[in-house]
Amino acid sequence: MKRDNTNRSPKLSGIQATAPAQPPAPPTGLARLFSGKFFTRHVREEAAVPASASEVWRWFTAFDSFPNWNPFIRHATGALQVGSQLDIRLRLGSRVIAFQPTVTTVQPAREVRWTTTVLIPGLFDVDRRFHFDPTGTQQTTFTQEETNSGLLVPIAYALAHLERDLRVGFRDFSQALALQTAASKPLASDAAATNGSGRASADVVAPNHVVQH
């Protein structure tokens, strides 16, 4: 029977392995004034994903497929390499936030980091990090964390419930990654059995999952 390749697993492109970027320069001016502890918040979540780090990375970098299964990062485009600017649309609670972070670190199957600011440095600065820690051949600890600093941070956390929405988004993303990697395993096994090659076909895809638009 002819295989339907309409929703085949997305091919990765525009990803460049790079060393971590140099540490940012110390804040100055308004950024320095509002970089103290009172104006800084840190949110961190980690989850165990039952898949290899390379498989988790494969789906994490499949930007084109995000609208089909990723409930947190609804849209992502751009080259995943240090110095490039991405176009991101993020769901936070009932809101969809658009921003253009700059990539500062790319270590394939290990770490991605990006930063962005709102209007001017010192108002609301974002430093987000994704980390992939292989704890076994088929087990990865996927960590998401974000540090916010600046004058508007206490307001965003107190009135806009930013911490709550970030934690929900982080957990939704981790769960979706786990679903994608788990769903692709039986399909890969079936494809290998069908073509008699003993390995997964390149046409194997994980089924899409319903997400809120």
Helices and strands as residue ranges (DSSP letters): H 29-33, G 37-39, E 40-49, H 53-60, G 63-65, H 66-69, E 73-77, E 87-92, E 95-99, E 102-107, E 111-117, E 125-136, E 139-149, H 153-159, H 162-195
